[in-house]
Amino acid sequence: MPETKQRYKVTIRCQNCGEKYILRGRPNENGGFDTGFKRCVCGNETAFDLDVAPE
């Protein structure tokens, strides 16, 4: 059975419009988290504040 990585609660807040997203993610090999999030509803793809907590 393959070993699964621990999941994390990732809170993403857009620095442009203030929209907040709460997602689940797993650590990736680049030091970030894979959540499937691409961009904010305002079109922002780069300026975000992240808060990560173990689930």
PQR file with spaces between the fields and no chain letter, atoms N, CA, C, O and H, PARSE charges and radii, in Angstrom:
ATOM       1  N    MET     1       0.848   -1.183    0.000 -0.4000 1.5000
ATOM       2  CA   MET     1       0.000    0.000    0.000 -0.0000 2.0000
ATOM       3  C    MET     1       0.894    1.246    0.000  0.5500 1.7000
ATOM       4  O    MET     1       1.805    1.343    0.822 -0.5500 1.4000
ATOM       5  N    PRO     2       0.647    2.206   -0.914 -0.5600 1.5000
ATOM       6  CA   PRO     2       1.507    3.386   -0.980  0.2800 2.0000
ATOM       7  C    PRO     2       1.323    4.291    0.241  0.5500 1.7000
ATOM       8  O    PRO     2       0.228    4.430    0.785 -0.5500 1.4000
ATOM       9  N    GLU     3       2.432    4.895    0.643 -0.4000 1.5000
ATOM      10  CA   GLU     3       2.385    5.813    1.779 -0.0000 2.0000
ATOM      11  C    GLU     3       1.823    7.155    1.315  0.5500 1.7000
ATOM      12  O    GLU     3       2.244    7.669    0.278 -0.5500 1.4000
ATOM      13  H    GLU     3       3.321    4.783    0.201  0.4000 1.0000
ATOM      14  N    THR     4       0.885    7.730    2.059 -0.4000 1.5000
ATOM      15  CA   THR     4       0.301    9.014    1.688 -0.0000 2.0000
ATOM      16  C    THR     4       0.895   10.112    2.545  0.5500 1.7000
ATOM      17  O    THR     4       1.179    9.911    3.726 -0.5500 1.4000
ATOM      18  H    THR     4       0.543    7.313    2.901  0.4000 1.0000
ATOM      19  N    LYS     5       1.080   11.270    1.944 -0.4000 1.5000
ATOM      20  CA   LYS     5       1.598   12.418    2.666 -0.0000 2.0000
ATOM      21  C    LYS     5       0.480   13.032    3.500  0.5500 1.7000
ATOM      22  O    LYS     5      -0.694   12.950    3.139 -0.5500 1.4000
ATOM      23  H    LYS     5       0.850   11.433    0.985  0.4000 1.0000
ATOM      24  N    GLN     6       0.853   13.641    4.608 -0.4000 1.5000
ATOM      25  CA   GLN     6      -0.127   14.296    5.468 -0.0000 2.0000
ATOM      26  C    GLN     6      -0.769   15.467    4.737  0.5500 1.7000
ATOM      27  O    GLN     6      -0.108   16.179    3.980 -0.5500 1.4000
ATOM      28  H    GLN     6       1.806   13.707    4.901  0.4000 1.0000
ATOM      29  N    ARG     7      -2.064   15.660    4.971 -0.4000 1.5000
ATOM      30  CA   ARG     7      -2.762   16.785    4.372 -0.0000 2.0000
ATOM      31  C    ARG     7      -2.690   17.992    5.303  0.5500 1.7000
ATOM      32  O    ARG     7      -2.577   17.860    6.522 -0.5500 1.4000
ATOM      33  H    ARG     7      -2.601   15.082    5.585  0.4000 1.0000
ATOM      34  N    TYR     8      -2.757   19.170    4.691 -0.4000 1.5000
ATOM      35  CA   TYR     8      -2.703   20.419    5.426 -0.0000 2.0000
ATOM      36  C    TYR     8      -3.882   21.299    5.037  0.5500 1.7000
ATOM      37  O    TYR     8      -4.382   21.228    3.915 -0.5500 1.4000
ATOM      38  H    TYR     8      -2.849   19.278    3.701  0.4000 1.0000
ATOM      39  N    LYS     9      -4.318   22.127    5.976 -0.4000 1.5000
ATOM      40  CA   LYS     9      -5.338   23.134    5.698 -0.0000 2.0000
ATOM      41  C    LYS     9      -4.592   24.373    5.227  0.5500 1.7000
ATOM      42  O    LYS     9      -3.795   24.943    5.973 -0.5500 1.4000
ATOM      43  H    LYS     9      -3.912   22.185    6.888  0.4000 1.0000
ATOM      44  N    VAL    10      -4.849   24.793    3.988 -0.4000 1.5000
ATOM      45  CA   VAL    10      -4.155   25.927    3.394 -0.0000 2.0000
ATOM      46  C    VAL    10      -5.162   27.056    3.201  0.5500 1.7000
ATOM      47  O    VAL    10      -6.134   26.918    2.458 -0.5500 1.4000
ATOM      48  H    VAL    10      -5.496   24.330    3.382  0.4000 1.0000
ATOM      49  N    THR    11      -4.914   28.179    3.886 -0.4000 1.5000
ATOM      50  CA   THR    11      -5.754   29.359    3.737 -0.0000 2.0000
ATOM      51  C    THR    11      -5.026   30.329    2.824  0.5500 1.7000
ATOM      52  O    THR    11      -3.902   30.742    3.109 -0.5500 1.4000
ATOM      53  H    THR    11      -4.124   28.291    4.490  0.4000 1.0000
ATOM      54  N    ILE    12      -5.675   30.688    1.724 -0.4000 1.5000
ATOM      55  CA   ILE    12      -5.085   31.581    0.727 -0.0000 2.0000
ATOM      56  C    ILE    12      -5.889   32.873    0.721  0.5500 1.7000
ATOM      57  O    ILE    12      -7.109   32.846    0.554 -0.5500 1.4000
ATOM      58  H    ILE    12      -6.589   30.352    1.493  0.4000 1.0000
ATOM      59  N    ARG    13      -5.212   34.009    0.903 -0.4000 1.5000
ATOM      60  CA   ARG    13      -5.876   35.308    0.843 -0.0000 2.0000
ATOM      61  C    ARG    13      -5.215   36.143   -0.252  0.5500 1.7000
ATOM      62  O    ARG    13      -3.996   36.308   -0.284 -0.5500 1.4000
ATOM      63  H    ARG    13      -4.222   34.031    1.039  0.4000 1.0000
ATOM      64  N    CYS    14      -6.057   36.665   -1.148 -0.4000 1.5000
ATOM      65  CA   CYS    14      -5.581   37.492   -2.256 -0.0000 2.0000
ATOM      66  C    CYS    14      -5.152   38.857   -1.719  0.5500 1.7000
ATOM      67  O    CYS    14      -5.887   39.486   -0.958 -0.5500 1.4000
ATOM      68  H    CYS    14      -7.048   36.531   -1.122  0.4000 1.0000
ATOM      69  N    GLN    15      -3.971   39.310   -2.112 -0.4000 1.5000
ATOM      70  CA   GLN    15      -3.479   40.615   -1.685 -0.0000 2.0000
ATOM      71  C    GLN    15      -4.135   41.754   -2.470  0.5500 1.7000
ATOM      72  O    GLN    15      -4.099   42.902   -2.028 -0.5500 1.4000
ATOM      73  H    GLN    15      -3.374   38.799   -2.730  0.4000 1.0000
ATOM      74  N    ASN    16      -4.726   41.459   -3.612 -0.4000 1.5000
ATOM      75  CA   ASN    16      -5.362   42.498   -4.428 -0.0000 2.0000
ATOM      76  C    ASN    16      -6.778   42.819   -3.970  0.5500 1.7000
ATOM      77  O    ASN    16      -7.107   43.985   -3.753 -0.5500 1.4000
ATOM      78  H    ASN    16      -4.756   40.527   -3.972  0.4000 1.0000
ATOM      79  N    CYS    17      -7.620   41.800   -3.820 -0.4000 1.5000
ATOM      80  CA   CYS    17      -9.033   42.051   -3.508 -0.0000 2.0000
ATOM      81  C    CYS    17      -9.450   41.571   -2.124  0.5500 1.7000
ATOM      82  O    CYS    17     -10.531   41.929   -1.656 -0.5500 1.4000
ATOM      83  H    CYS    17      -7.353   40.853   -3.996  0.4000 1.0000
ATOM      84  N    GLY    18      -8.615   40.763   -1.452 -0.4000 1.5000
ATOM      85  CA   GLY    18      -8.937   40.295   -0.101 -0.0000 2.0000
ATOM      86  C    GLY    18      -9.758   39.024   -0.052  0.5500 1.7000
ATOM      87  O    GLY    18     -10.112   38.571    1.037 -0.5500 1.4000
ATOM      88  H    GLY    18      -7.737   40.472   -1.832  0.4000 1.0000
ATOM      89  N    GLU    19     -10.073   38.433   -1.189 -0.4000 1.5000
ATOM      90  CA   GLU    19     -10.842   37.178   -1.222 -0.0000 2.0000
ATOM      91  C    GLU    19     -10.073   36.086   -0.497  0.5500 1.7000
ATOM      92  O    GLU    19      -8.847   36.025   -0.586 -0.5500 1.4000
ATOM      93  H    GLU    19      -9.786   38.801   -2.074  0.4000 1.0000
ATOM      94  N    LYS    20     -10.791   35.217    0.227 -0.4000 1.5000
ATOM      95  CA   LYS    20     -10.166   34.177    1.036 -0.0000 2.0000
ATOM      96  C    LYS    20     -10.640   32.809    0.564  0.5500 1.7000
ATOM      97  O    LYS    20     -11.829   32.599    0.321 -0.5500 1.4000
ATOM      98  H    LYS    20     -11.787   35.267    0.300  0.4000 1.0000
ATOM      99  N    TYR    21      -9.696   31.885    0.439 -0.4000 1.5000
ATOM     100  CA   TYR    21      -9.974   30.516    0.027 -0.0000 2.0000
ATOM     101  C    TYR    21      -9.387   29.579    1.080  0.5500 1.7000
ATOM     102  O    TYR    21      -8.260   29.784    1.531 -0.5500 1.4000
ATOM     103  H    TYR    21      -8.731   32.056    0.636  0.4000 1.0000
ATOM     104  N    ILE    22     -10.140   28.558    1.474 -0.4000 1.5000
ATOM     105  CA   ILE    22      -9.652   27.549    2.405 -0.0000 2.0000
ATOM     106  C    ILE    22      -9.675   26.217    1.677  0.5500 1.7000
ATOM     107  O    ILE    22     -10.736   25.733    1.284 -0.5500 1.4000
ATOM     108  H    ILE    22     -11.056   28.392    1.108  0.4000 1.0000
ATOM     109  N    LEU    23      -8.488   25.619    1.498 -0.4000 1.5000
ATOM     110  CA   LEU    23      -8.343   24.393    0.723 -0.0000 2.0000
ATOM     111  C    LEU    23      -7.522   23.374    1.495  0.5500 1.7000
ATOM     112  O    LEU    23      -6.868   23.712    2.482 -0.5500 1.4000
ATOM     113  H    LEU    23      -7.626   26.012    1.817  0.4000 1.0000
ATOM     114  N    ARG    24      -7.557   22.139    1.047 -0.4000 1.5000
ATOM     115  CA   ARG    24      -6.688   21.095    1.580 -0.0000 2.0000
ATOM     116  C    ARG    24      -5.565   20.872    0.583  0.5500 1.7000
ATOM     117  O    ARG    24      -5.779   20.897   -0.629 -0.5500 1.4000
ATOM     118  H    ARG    24      -8.087   21.865    0.246  0.4000 1.0000
ATOM     119  N    GLY    25      -4.362   20.653    1.109 -0.4000 1.5000
ATOM     120  CA   GLY    25      -3.235   20.440    0.218 -0.0000 2.0000
ATOM     121  C    GLY    25      -2.230   19.479    0.799  0.5500 1.7000
ATOM     122  O    GLY    25      -2.242   19.182    1.994 -0.5500 1.4000
ATOM     123  H    GLY    25      -4.188   20.633    2.093  0.4000 1.0000
ATOM     124  N    ARG    26      -1.369   19.001   -0.057 -0.4000 1.5000
ATOM     125  CA   ARG    26      -0.276   18.102    0.341 -0.0000 2.0000
ATOM     126  C    ARG    26       1.035   18.753   -0.074  0.5500 1.7000
ATOM     127  O    ARG    26       1.089   19.455   -1.085 -0.5500 1.4000
ATOM     128  H    ARG    26      -1.359   19.242   -1.027  0.4000 1.0000
ATOM     129  N    PRO    27       2.093   18.526    0.697 -0.5600 1.5000
ATOM     130  CA   PRO    27       3.397   19.100    0.329  0.2800 2.0000
ATOM     131  C    PRO    27       3.875   18.556   -1.022  0.5500 1.7000
ATOM     132  O    PRO    27       3.647   17.391   -1.349 -0.5500 1.4000
ATOM     133  N    ASN    28       4.535   19.412   -1.796 -0.4000 1.5000
ATOM     134  CA   ASN    28       5.109   18.956   -3.059 -0.0000 2.0000
ATOM     135  C    ASN    28       6.628   18.995   -2.971  0.5500 1.7000
ATOM     136  O    ASN    28       7.184   19.434   -1.964 -0.5500 1.4000
ATOM     137  H    ASN    28       4.719   20.358   -1.531  0.4000 1.0000
ATOM     138  N    GLU    29       7.294   18.540   -4.013 -0.4000 1.5000
ATOM     139  CA   GLU    29       8.752   18.440   -3.991 -0.0000 2.0000
ATOM     140  C    GLU    29       9.449   19.793   -4.101  0.5500 1.7000
ATOM     141  O    GLU    29      10.658   19.876   -3.887 -0.5500 1.4000
ATOM     142  H    GLU    29       6.843   18.184   -4.831  0.4000 1.0000
ATOM     143  N    ASN    30       8.715   20.850   -4.430 -0.4000 1.5000
ATOM     144  CA   ASN    30       9.294   22.182   -4.562 -0.0000 2.0000
ATOM     145  C    ASN    30       9.232   22.988   -3.271  0.5500 1.7000
ATOM     146  O    ASN    30       9.643   24.148   -3.249 -0.5500 1.4000
ATOM     147  H    ASN    30       7.733   20.783   -4.604  0.4000 1.0000
ATOM     148  N    GLY    31       8.723   22.391   -2.194 -0.4000 1.5000
ATOM     149  CA   GLY    31       8.621   23.094   -0.922 -0.0000 2.0000
ATOM     150  C    GLY    31       7.300   23.818   -0.728  0.5500 1.7000
ATOM     151  O    GLY    31       7.086   24.440    0.312 -0.5500 1.4000
ATOM     152  H    GLY    31       8.388   21.448   -2.212  0.4000 1.0000
ATOM     153  N    GLY    32       6.416   23.748   -1.705 -0.4000 1.5000
ATOM     154  CA   GLY    32       5.103   24.377   -1.616 -0.0000 2.0000
ATOM     155  C    GLY    32       4.033   23.353   -1.289  0.5500 1.7000
ATOM     156  O    GLY    32       4.326   22.279   -0.762 -0.5500 1.4000
ATOM     157  H    GLY    32       6.590   23.243   -2.550  0.4000 1.0000
ATOM     158  N    PHE    33       2.791   23.690   -1.604 -0.4000 1.5000
ATOM     159  CA   PHE    33       1.666   22.795   -1.348 -0.0000 2.0000
ATOM     160  C    PHE    33       0.807   22.679   -2.593  0.5500 1.7000
ATOM     161  O    PHE    33       0.514   23.677   -3.250 -0.5500 1.4000
ATOM     162  H    PHE    33       2.553   24.561   -2.032  0.4000 1.0000
ATOM     163  N    ASP    34       0.403   21.453   -2.918 -0.4000 1.5000
ATOM     164  CA   ASP    34      -0.480   21.218   -4.055 -0.0000 2.0000
ATOM     165  C    ASP    34      -1.916   21.255   -3.559  0.5500 1.7000
ATOM     166  O    ASP    34      -2.336   20.396   -2.783 -0.5500 1.4000
ATOM     167  H    ASP    34       0.641   20.641   -2.384  0.4000 1.0000
ATOM     168  N    THR    35      -2.671   22.260   -4.013 -0.4000 1.5000
ATOM     169  CA   THR    35      -4.079   22.400   -3.634 -0.0000 2.0000
ATOM     170  C    THR    35      -4.988   22.395   -4.853  0.5500 1.7000
ATOM     171  O    THR    35      -6.193   22.180   -4.720 -0.5500 1.4000
ATOM     172  H    THR    35      -2.329   22.958   -4.643  0.4000 1.0000
ATOM     173  N    GLY    36      -4.444   22.623   -6.019 -0.4000 1.5000
ATOM     174  CA   GLY    36      -5.249   22.750   -7.226 -0.0000 2.0000
ATOM     175  C    GLY    36      -5.656   24.187   -7.493  0.5500 1.7000
ATOM     176  O    GLY    36      -6.309   24.458   -8.501 -0.5500 1.4000
ATOM     177  H    GLY    36      -3.465   22.798   -6.128  0.4000 1.0000
ATOM     178  N    PHE    37      -5.288   25.126   -6.614 -0.4000 1.5000
ATOM     179  CA   PHE    37      -5.643   26.529   -6.768 -0.0000 2.0000
ATOM     180  C    PHE    37      -4.826   27.147   -7.894  0.5500 1.7000
ATOM     181  O    PHE    37      -3.612   26.955   -7.955 -0.5500 1.4000
ATOM     182  H    PHE    37      -4.758   24.906   -5.795  0.4000 1.0000
ATOM     183  N    LYS    38      -5.481   27.887   -8.787 -0.4000 1.5000
ATOM     184  CA   LYS    38      -4.793   28.510   -9.921 -0.0000 2.0000
ATOM     185  C    LYS    38      -4.773   30.030   -9.823  0.5500 1.7000
ATOM     186  O    LYS    38      -3.707   30.637   -9.928 -0.5500 1.4000
ATOM     187  H    LYS    38      -6.468   28.042   -8.738  0.4000 1.0000
ATOM     188  N    ARG    39      -5.950   30.668   -9.621 -0.4000 1.5000
ATOM     189  CA   ARG    39      -6.010   32.128   -9.547 -0.0000 2.0000
ATOM     190  C    ARG    39      -7.283   32.577   -8.847  0.5500 1.7000
ATOM     191  O    ARG    39      -8.258   31.834   -8.740 -0.5500 1.4000
ATOM     192  H    ARG    39      -6.816   30.175   -9.536  0.4000 1.0000
ATOM     193  N    CYS    40      -7.242   33.800   -8.380 -0.4000 1.5000
ATOM     194  CA   CYS    40      -8.366   34.413   -7.677 -0.0000 2.0000
ATOM     195  C    CYS    40      -9.447   34.830   -8.686  0.5500 1.7000
ATOM     196  O    CYS    40      -9.186   34.904   -9.887 -0.5500 1.4000
ATOM     197  H    CYS    40      -6.449   34.403   -8.467  0.4000 1.0000
ATOM     198  N    VAL    41     -10.647   35.097   -8.194 -0.4000 1.5000
ATOM     199  CA   VAL    41     -11.725   35.543   -9.070 -0.0000 2.0000
ATOM     200  C    VAL    41     -11.425   36.909   -9.688  0.5500 1.7000
ATOM     201  O    VAL    41     -12.004   37.254  -10.718 -0.5500 1.4000
ATOM     202  H    VAL    41     -10.859   35.036   -7.218  0.4000 1.0000
ATOM     203  N    CYS    42     -10.521   37.700   -9.071 -0.4000 1.5000
ATOM     204  CA   CYS    42     -10.154   39.011   -9.626 -0.0000 2.0000
ATOM     205  C    CYS    42      -9.100   38.891  -10.726  0.5500 1.7000
ATOM     206  O    CYS    42      -8.752   39.888  -11.358 -0.5500 1.4000
ATOM     207  H    CYS    42     -10.051   37.419   -8.234  0.4000 1.0000
ATOM     208  N    GLY    43      -8.582   37.669  -10.963 -0.4000 1.5000
ATOM     209  CA   GLY    43      -7.588   37.450  -12.012 -0.0000 2.0000
ATOM     210  C    GLY    43      -6.160   37.384  -11.507  0.5500 1.7000
ATOM     211  O    GLY    43      -5.249   37.092  -12.281 -0.5500 1.4000
ATOM     212  H    GLY    43      -8.865   36.858  -10.450  0.4000 1.0000
ATOM     213  N    ASN    44      -5.945   37.646  -10.231 -0.4000 1.5000
ATOM     214  CA   ASN    44      -4.599   37.608   -9.644 -0.0000 2.0000
ATOM     215  C    ASN    44      -4.078   36.174   -9.637  0.5500 1.7000
ATOM     216  O    ASN    44      -4.784   35.252   -9.227 -0.5500 1.4000
ATOM     217  H    ASN    44      -6.685   37.883   -9.602  0.4000 1.0000
ATOM     218  N    GLU    45      -2.841   35.991  -10.092 -0.4000 1.5000
ATOM     219  CA   GLU    45      -2.223   34.666  -10.111 -0.0000 2.0000
ATOM     220  C    GLU    45      -0.941   34.592   -9.286  0.5500 1.7000
ATOM     221  O    GLU    45      -0.342   33.521   -9.194 -0.5500 1.4000
ATOM     222  H    GLU    45      -2.267   36.740  -10.425  0.4000 1.0000
ATOM     223  N    THR    46      -0.497   35.708   -8.678 -0.4000 1.5000
ATOM     224  CA   THR    46       0.809   35.689   -8.019 -0.0000 2.0000
ATOM     225  C    THR    46       0.831   36.241   -6.597  0.5500 1.7000
ATOM     226  O    THR    46       1.588   35.724   -5.776 -0.5500 1.4000
ATOM     227  H    THR    46      -0.983   36.579   -8.753  0.4000 1.0000
ATOM     228  N    ALA    47       0.051   37.253   -6.262 -0.4000 1.5000
ATOM     229  CA   ALA    47       0.164   37.944   -4.970 -0.0000 2.0000
ATOM     230  C    ALA    47      -0.830   37.380   -3.951  0.5500 1.7000
ATOM     231  O    ALA    47      -1.980   37.813   -3.879 -0.5500 1.4000
ATOM     232  H    ALA    47      -0.564   37.673   -6.929  0.4000 1.0000
ATOM     233  N    PHE    48      -0.354   36.391   -3.152 -0.4000 1.5000
ATOM     234  CA   PHE    48      -1.211   35.752   -2.162 -0.0000 2.0000
ATOM     235  C    PHE    48      -0.490   35.640   -0.827  0.5500 1.7000
ATOM     236  O    PHE    48       0.736   35.546   -0.775 -0.5500 1.4000
ATOM     237  H    PHE    48       0.581   36.040   -3.211  0.4000 1.0000
ATOM     238  N    ASP    49      -1.267   35.652    0.251 -0.4000 1.5000
ATOM     239  CA   ASP    49      -0.771   35.337    1.583 -0.0000 2.0000
ATOM     240  C    ASP    49      -1.239   33.925    1.890  0.5500 1.7000
ATOM     241  O    ASP    49      -2.420   33.616    1.725 -0.5500 1.4000
ATOM     242  H    ASP    49      -2.263   35.728    0.209  0.4000 1.0000
ATOM     243  N    LEU    50      -0.321   33.054    2.339 -0.4000 1.5000
ATOM     244  CA   LEU    50      -0.656   31.672    2.656 -0.0000 2.0000
ATOM     245  C    LEU    50      -0.509   31.441    4.150  0.5500 1.7000
ATOM     246  O    LEU    50       0.439   31.916    4.775 -0.5500 1.4000
ATOM     247  H    LEU    50       0.638   33.305    2.473  0.4000 1.0000
ATOM     248  N    ASP    51      -1.460   30.705    4.714 -0.4000 1.5000
ATOM     249  CA   ASP    51      -1.381   30.255    6.096 -0.0000 2.0000
ATOM     250  C    ASP    51      -1.624   28.746    6.062  0.5500 1.7000
ATOM     251  O    ASP    51      -2.671   28.291    5.602 -0.5500 1.4000
ATOM     252  H    ASP    51      -2.230   30.319    4.206  0.4000 1.0000
ATOM     253  N    VAL    52      -0.652   27.977    6.550 -0.4000 1.5000
ATOM     254  CA   VAL    52      -0.720   26.523    6.472 -0.0000 2.0000
ATOM     255  C    VAL    52      -0.739   25.929    7.878  0.5500 1.7000
ATOM     256  O    VAL    52       0.058   26.304    8.738 -0.5500 1.4000
ATOM     257  H    VAL    52       0.199   28.347    6.924  0.4000 1.0000
ATOM     258  N    ALA    53      -1.684   24.979    8.096 -0.4000 1.5000
ATOM     259  CA   ALA    53      -1.784   24.316    9.391 -0.0000 2.0000
ATOM     260  C    ALA    53      -2.040   22.831    9.143  0.5500 1.7000
ATOM     261  O    ALA    53      -2.757   22.484    8.205 -0.5500 1.4000
ATOM     262  H    ALA    53      -2.331   24.675    7.397  0.4000 1.0000
ATOM     263  N    PRO    54      -1.466   21.945    9.967 -0.5600 1.5000
ATOM     264  CA   PRO    54      -1.744   20.515    9.823  0.2800 2.0000
ATOM     265  C    PRO    54      -3.224   20.244   10.032  0.5500 1.7000
ATOM     266  O    PRO    54      -3.880   20.899   10.841 -0.5500 1.4000
ATOM     267  N    GLU    55      -3.734   19.287    9.307 -0.4000 1.5000
ATOM     268  CA   GLU    55      -5.156   18.959    9.401 -0.0000 2.0000
ATOM     269  C    GLU    55      -5.405   17.919   10.445  0.5500 1.7000
ATOM     270  O    GLU    55      -6.550   17.522   10.659 -0.5500 1.4000
ATOM     271  H    GLU    55      -3.202   18.754    8.649  0.4000 1.0000
